[in-house]
Amino acid sequence: MTWYVLRRLVVSFLVLLGISAVVFFLLHLVSDSPGRVVLGQRASPEAVAAFNRDNGFDRPVVVQYVSYLGQLAQGDLGRSYKLNENVGTLLWQNAGRSAMLSLAGLVLALVIAVPLGILQAVRRNSLVDRAATALSYVLYATPSFLLGLVLIAVFSQALPVFPAEASQSHSPWVVFTDPRSMALPVITLAVTSVAIFSQYQRSAALDQLGQDYIRVARAKGLPERLILTRHLLRNACLPLITLVGTLVPTLLAGNLIVESLFNYPGLGLLFLNSLQREDYPVLLAYTLVGGVLTVAGNFVADLVVAAADRRIELRK
């Protein structure tokens, strides 16, 4: 296990290094003169050149990248061009709200998808299975922004049950302290995940139902409920754990759409506003955060699966 962890940490570091390089050079191609972005189009060429020179933007791009890596090693993500604030501070101020929104959506999706997938597997090819599968395909194919607009039209306009705008509180716990105002964003974020998770859970449960240990348990006369909860559930959820780890960046992207749609102050809304302002240090930092979450999600998922299933042999 120790050698496996060390090897994965090295690979993860190299992946993040590659992500940072690709994003840094792509942003440099988009705008090779930050001075023009910061000072505006009406700034004189002399002022733009002075700004680039004072901030080191006139150096070769490779030198700028190495300098940026040095800043990252010290925990410095740079400074926002437009807001004149430390990027790390901006991310930290918004990360908690986005994390709680993602967590609430993920938990809601799992609570619905796991029992639904097992029910579909147990009642394979029944009316319930076919209807749930068809609904999953429809929901999976529906864009998040369209789903959110439909929910707003139905539950905020036609039936004024929930507000159309999310809570503007800066507390990360607003998802739990003000569930009414956060209901539509959480549901929008969870629905697509339910469609994916339920079908994945159904497939895994079907595979486990054909295994010998299930046949033996039924031959011993164990109650069906006990077989499903004690024997089937644990093994059928192992592939889902891996899937959840790989979907971390999808949740981040989903937050971007949901936060914009419901005007929720989080990382996604910060990214969109920075994109409109051409605030490249924030865009770069956001992309790096997505890369870190992706690598960390896969890494933790592999460790959890290995700990849950002792049959898995970790290669050294």
C-alpha positions, 0 to 999 in steps of 0.5 A: 500500500505504501509503495502504491500511494507513493507511486500515485502521488508522483504520477499525480504531481506530474499530471498537475504539472502538465495541466498547469503548463498547458493552461498557462501557455494557452492563456498566454496565446489568448492574451500575450499582453496582460497590460492591455487587459488591465489598463484597457484598450485606450491605454497608451503603448508606453503605459502598457509596455511599462506595466508589462515590464514592471510585472515581468510580462515582457519576459519569455513565456517559459521564464514566466511559467517557471516563475509562476511555478515558484509562486505556486510552490510558495502557495501564491496563486497570483493576483486578480487583475481586475479585483486587485485581490489575492487569487487564493483569497478569492478562491477560499472565500467562494470554495466553501459555498461551492463545496457545500452545494456540490456535497448536497447535490452529490448526497441527494443523487446517491440517496436516490440513485443507489436504491433505485439502481438496485430496485431496477436490477432486482426487477429487471425488464419490468415496467418499473425498470423500463420507465426508470431507464427511459427517464434516466436517458431523458434526464441525462440528455437534458442540459443542466441550464435547461433543466434549471429553467424548467424547474424555475418556470414550474416551481417558482413561476407557475407554483411559487414554492421556491424562489428563483434566486439562490440565497445570497448569504456568504455562509457555506452552510446556507444549503442547510440553514436555508434549504428553501432558497437552495432547493432548486440549485441542489435539485438541478445539480443532483438530477443529472447525477441521478441519471448516471448513478442509477444506471451504473448502479443497476449494471453493477447490481445485475452483475453481482446478482449472478454471482455464486455468493448470492446463489448460496445466500438464497439457497441457505434461505436468507431473507431477500432483504438481508441478501440485498442490504448485507451482501449485494449492496457493498459489492455493487457500490464499489464501481460507483465509488470509482465513478464518483471520484471521476465525476468530481470535475463534472460537479465543478462544471455543473456548479458553474452552470447552476451558480450562474443560473441561480446567481449563487456566489460560488467558484462557478460564478467567480469563474464566469465573471472572471472570464467576462473580465478577462481576469486570467490569473483567476481563470488559471487558478480555477482550472488548477483547482479542477485538476487538483480535484480530479486527481485527488478524486481518482486517488481517493476513490482507488484507495477506498475501493482497495480498502473496501475490497481486499480481493484487489491487489495493488501493483507496486 
